[in-house]
Amino acid sequence: MGKRPALIVNHENLRHNMSTVVGWCREAGIDVAGVIKVTTGLASVALDYESCGAKWIASSRLEQLVRAKEAGVKIPLLMIRVPMLSEVEEMVQVCDFSLQSSIETLNAVDEAARKCGKKHNVILMADLGDLREGFFEKEELVNTADYVENKLECVHLAGIGTNLGCVGSVKPTKEKMDMLAEWAEAVEDKIGRPLEIVSGGATSSLLPLFDGVMNPKVNMLRIGAVSHIGPLEDIRTCYGREEADVLSDECFVLEAEVIETNVKPTHPIGELGVDAFGKKATYVDRGRRRRAILAVGRADYGDIDDLVPDLEGAEVTMASGDHTILDIEDCKEQLHVGDVVRLKLKYSAVMRLTTSENITIEEIGKL
Ligand SMILES: *Cc1c(COP(=O)(O)O)cnc(C)c1O
């Protein structure tokens, strides 16, 4: 048995999910940018996405795109967090495409691209209410597009895009997609040519696609979450949509070792202060119950809500930085010290586990 705790990455399941998602989008005339930031940019995952028909590999972190390139990804790389001015030079050397929302940065990109003799493609972002990056007024976006088109020699205006369902939780409704299409038309009228790309958002923008109301002008989605997390992602857990149920929720599984299985009260005994993280917690008294302590903790995965034990009757109840308490009173199977428990994972847990130095990453079915 390998070293524990381990994050098991199942590439066959990943490729099943990626091909399925690429297929959904293709049917609607949409190309997928495969977003790899979920795993802190495992290059093997970028190669999966490429083999499944993604047209771009995308990340919010330049280092991850550098790794993808070094691993041999051939399709264009797309930087999806607006780049820092301090990384523009490197960004232009590594990436072919980026999302942009400021004139200062666009000017810097133009200068950097000229220096290395390249033409860099940009997608200007429209903020349609989610309040993260992007131009908030249509006129501002149209004028910036016109500026890029006519004043910046080494920047190519590839298209416009938006991001929703993020910091502002705004749903990508039909209305929002129609609004993006209308802004794209306004840009096209101004510059007198069609845009190549209208980028309609992330995983959450699959909702209008599932409903058959996606605006036909939208021809790119940037997808990370649902391809990696499947039905444990918001599409199922928050929006109750069944479409993602054909996807695997076992692309990433955490294997943790049991270090204790003593029976204990469920309510702490004594005067209560704060927990290990300085938070006041509440505890429900369910009497004495058997529980297992796993040798993995919040330092590794973040929040217990992002763990789904693959063991009938088991429930994650509490955790410290290095311990996770699993209530196993109702489990049919007995657990013993030394046993290994498998936990399915939601998005942020995968993101954190791939950065934890305590976690061994084991890859199955790597290309
Ligand atoms: C993270 C991100 C995505 C991918 O989002 P998912 O919900 O993981 O599909 C797409 N676009 C941008 C700009 C992002 O930052």
The ligand as an SDF file (V2000), in Angstrom:
LIG
                    3D

 15 15  0  0  0  0  0  0  0  0999 V2000
  -12.3220   29.5080  -12.9230 C   0  0  0  0  0  0  0  0  0  0  0  0
  -12.8010   30.1530  -14.1330 C   0  0  0  0  0  0  0  0  0  0  0  0
  -13.5370   29.4110  -15.0760 C   0  0  0  0  0  0  0  0  0  0  0  0
  -13.9280   27.9690  -14.8550 C   0  0  0  0  0  0  0  0  0  0  0  0
  -14.9540   27.8850  -13.9070 O   0  0  0  0  0  0  0  0  0  0  0  0
  -15.6320   26.4970  -13.5090 P   0  0  0  0  0  0  0  0  0  0  0  0
  -16.7830   26.8980  -12.6860 O   0  0  0  0  0  0  0  0  0  0  0  0
  -14.6000   25.7440  -12.7620 O   0  0  0  0  0  0  0  0  0  0  0  0
  -16.0350   25.8160  -14.7670 O   0  0  0  0  0  0  0  0  0  0  0  0
  -13.9130   30.0530  -16.2410 C   0  0  0  0  0  0  0  0  0  0  0  0
  -13.6020   31.3360  -16.4700 N   0  0  0  0  0  0  0  0  0  0  0  0
  -12.9100   32.0720  -15.6020 C   0  0  0  0  0  0  0  0  0  0  0  0
  -12.5980   33.4880  -15.9270 C   0  0  0  0  0  0  0  0  0  0  0  0
  -12.4990   31.5230  -14.3950 C   0  0  0  0  0  0  0  0  0  0  0  0
  -11.8080   32.2490  -13.5260 O   0  0  0  0  0  0  0  0  0  0  0  0
  1  2  1  0
  2  3  1  0
  2 14  2  0
  3  4  1  0
  3 10  2  0
  4  5  1  0
  5  6  1  0
  6  7  2  0
  6  8  1  0
  6  9  1  0
 10 11  1  0
 11 12  2  0
 12 13  1  0
 12 14  1  0
 14 15  1  0
M  END
$$$$
